[in-house]
Structure formats: structure tokens, C-alpha cells
């Protein structure tokens, strides 16, 4: 087959002779997708957090921060991990902050956790924000932190539930 007979693959169109046919309508341009209005975030409280859940948005005050790991690797990259106790008017929970997040969660600051998830560590809950989430420093909140309800002190156990046969 000569190079003149071969057509280059064009974006959006299948190569000639493959047998593939486009199904459905042609995708709309990105501008039409961007016109959809954003949803307002639904804020949750710390006492409503449950194991293995994700997508939480909450406002909390940082009570303390403790560096757990600060390691320099061979390729000069630095890994930092800190455990921070944060709380709101319903309770407190430990947050695992990594690398640049540690600079945001300083004691006595108020932060907003967006798209946070609950990780389990030794049977207890930890709030974490991965690459899909965000931590933002905000104005000081006007709530009093309820320190006697620490959700990270509650131990959970994963139990297999066997279905009964009739």
C-alpha cells in the first residue's frame, strides 16, 4: 500500500475502512458544557462523618498540628505528613495533611475542606484531602469547638455479613 493511498487519522473521524461508525449525536463544544451552572456546596458537620465515605465539604477550626513524617528521598523530593486535630460545633476529628497541605492547617486557623474523604487507620477515622479535593484557609469561624466528641477515638471493625439461605 502506498503512502498516497493511506489517509492520516483525523480527530473525530474513524480511519477509512475500519468498519467503525459514529453512534449518536456529535459531541457539543466545550463552551456549551461550561454554561451549566455550578451546584452550591452542601456543608456537613463532623458528627455526620462515617467510615469509607467521600465528597465531604466542611468548615473546621484547627486545634493542633503534629508532624508525623518528614523524609528526604534520594531524588531530593521531600515527603511530609502531619496529623492535625480539627473541630467544629459538633465534634473533632484527626486530619492527615500531606506536603503543601501542612502549610495551610496551622493551629488557630479556620479552614474549609472540599471533597474530603474518610480514610480508616487502625480502625479509626481520619479525614483526608487527596488530589481531587482542596483545603482553603478562610475567615475565623464564630463557633465554639466541641472538644469532648472526638470522632477519631471511636473504633470501627469491618465485619463480613453472610447472607442466609432459605
N, C-alpha and C positions, 0 to 999 in steps of 0.2 A: 504494500500500500504506500503510495507516495505521500509526501507531506502536504501536497496541494489538496489531496482527497480528504485528509483529516482536518476536521474543524476544531478549533480550540473550544474547550468547555466554557460556555458563557454563564455567568452567575444568574440564577433564576430559571434557566432553561436546561433541560437534561441534554446530554450529548446525543447526537443523531444516531438512530439505530439501536438504542439500548432497550426499547420496549417500555420505558417509563413514561407515564403520562401524568400531568399535574392534576391533582384532585382538589376540588373545592375552589373557592374564590382566591384571587390573588391577594396576598397579604397587604394590609393597609400600610402606608408610610408611617414612620416613627412619630411624626408630628401629630397624627390623629390619635395615637395611643397616649401621647403625653397630655392630651386635652382632658383626660379623665381626672376628676377631682380626687385629691388625696383624702383618705379617711382620717378622722380625728382619732388620736390615740386613746385607748381605754386604760386608765391608770388602775393598778391593782395595789393591794396592801400586802405587807409581809405575812400577816397571819393567813392569807389565802393561798400562799405558795404550797405546792405539793411536789413530791418526788417525780423526777423524769418528765417535767413539763417545760415548755419553752414559749417564747414570744411574749414575755412579761415586760411591761413598762411600769416603772415605779420611781417615786421620789423618796430619797432617804438621806439622813444626815450621817456622816462618817464619824464614828466614835473613837476608833483606834485603828492603827495600821502597823503591822509587824512583818518585816521582810523574812521570808522563809528560805529563799534561794537566790543567790547572786553569783552566777557562774560565768566565767570567761572560757569560751571554747577555743579550739586550736586555730580556727579561721578568724579569730578576733571578733566574733559576734558574742554578744552578751545576753544571757538569759536571766531575767529577774522574775520572781514570783513573790507576792505578798498576800497575807491574809488580813482582811480588813473587816472590822465589825461595824455594820451599818444598821440603822434603825429608823422606824417611823412611829406614829402614834399607836400602832398595834403590836409591835414587837421588834426583835432584832434578828439578824442573820449574818453569817460569815460570807464574805465575798472573796473569791480568788481573783486577784488582779495580776495581770501579766505585762511585763515590759513597759510600754508607754502609758498604760492604764495606771500604773503606780503613781505617776506624777499628778494624776487627776484626783485620786482618792486620798487626799491628805486629811488628817483629823480636823474636826470642826468645820468642814465644808459640806455643802448640800449638793448632791448630785442626782441626775436623772439617768436611770438605766433604761435603755431602749433595746427591745428584742433580746432580753436576758433569758438565760435558761437555768434550770436547776440540775446540777451535777451531784452525784452521790459519791461521798468519800468516807470509807469505813462505816457505812450505814447511816451517815448523817448528811443533811442537805447543805450544799454550798451554792451560792448564786454566782454565775459566771457570765461574762460577755465575750463571745467569740468574734470572728471577723465579720459576721453578719449583723452584729449589734453595735451599740455605741454608748459611751459614757460621756455625759455633758455636765460641767460644773454650772450651777445655777445660783440664783439669789438665795439668801438664807431663808429657810422654811420657818413657819411660825408654830410648828407643833412641838410638843414635848415627847421625847423618845420614851417608849415603854420598855425599860431595860429588863424587866422580870419575865419576859416572854421570849426566850432565845430559841428560835426555830432550829438552830444548828445543834442544839443539845438533845433533840428528840431523835432516838434511834429507830430506824426502819429496817425491816427484814424482807427480802424478796422471797415470796412463797409461791411454789407451783401449785396451781389448783387443778386437780384431776376431775374430769367430767365423769359423772356417774352414768352407767348404762342401765336402762330399764329392762 
